[in-house]
Amino acid sequence: MLPQAPAAAKTPVLSGFTLPPELAAHEPAEARGLPRDGVRLLVSHRAAGEISHHTFREFPGLLLPGDLLVVNTSGTVPAAVSLSGGRTVHFGSPLPGGGWLIELRRRDGAATVPDGGGTSGEALTLPGGAVLTLGERATGRLWRARLSVAVLPYLLAHGTPIRYSYVARDWPLECYQTVFADRPGSAEMPSASRPFTAGLVTRLVTRGVTVAPLTLHTGVSSLEGDEDPYPEPYDVPPATARLVNLTRAAGGRVIAAGTTVVRALETAVDPAGQVTAAAGWTSRVITPQDGPRVVDGLLTGLHEPRSSHLLMLSAFAGPELLRRCYDAAAEQRYRWHEFGDTHLLLP
């Protein structure tokens, strides 16, 4: 069985909030005539209860000298593979002990929707002659499965980036990579870091902000099934653990570039409240009842109202401020999803 999230994860964070469909980002910022760092940035300060509006290129000026920005170096892989008969397989995360979590989907016009079919033991022939054997269901729509060949090389040869219905056409894999990506492994882009450019990172460093890496490979999105997060592989290196502890000891703030970074860092906290070098699979769920211990601020995207990510955001902002943020983002016509705008939550 996959680990279950706390019962609090079943409580809607933004009950009653409806995302207007037209606010979905249908294409990368570049296709809208913007540079990557030209997307919008909503900033919220929990202590003051204030909200302000910026562009992402202003991000360096919103951090302080002595802050530590921790980023995810996972690269996006082309994790969708088309089968005959209108079906598609989305490869998610590797599993402890072998095998992968996968989702079966079927084509519906230009996009795909969940496919409720499949049986345990079924063997699916994939392009290139590889065979995918279904094991047991892991959740209502995810399967444990094994591929007859090594998964990552196979996907790099035969896969395409995962795309959902709000993105109207295929985009090249480079559109789904961040400037920090150097370890392929994510089924879906760690999208909080998409707006960063090399020039913007240089401005951060010259301002006195330290940048440190870790890796967490993301699986398939859980937006469609109200599912809890499932185990994902992560690696917090010794140097990053040391920088987090030194920053906190010196009174600086630890800012996570993405919910994936929060999940990895908070998994690596020892009983004394120190971050240690750690690697493996994490099932950590951050909720308002079990908030962050070492991360002070969070850079993230704008999430679906039923997304489990909102539990983490509520732990940083509080439910009332988070609600005002999402109301303001909708009123100001921010764009949602992986190609959309961003949100910086500060203490």
ZIWO-V197666 format. One record per helix or strand. SS is the DSSP state (2 for helix, 1 for strand). FROM is the first residue (numbers start at 1). TO is the last residue. If there is no record, write none. Layout:
ss-><SS/SS>
from-><FROM/FROM>
to-><TO/TO>
This chain:
ss-><2/2/1/2/2/1/1/2/1/1/1/2/1/1/1/1/2/1/1/2/1/2/1/2/2/1/1/2/1/2/1/1/1/1/1/1/2/2/1/1>
from-><7/21/24/29/36/40/50/56/68/74/80/84/87/100/111/123/127/131/142/151/160/173/183/191/198/210/232/238/254/259/269/275/278/287/290/297/309/319/336/342>
to-><10/23/24/32/38/45/55/62/72/76/82/86/94/108/114/125/129/137/147/158/160/176/186/193/207/216/236/249/257/267/269/275/282/287/290/301/317/331/336/346>
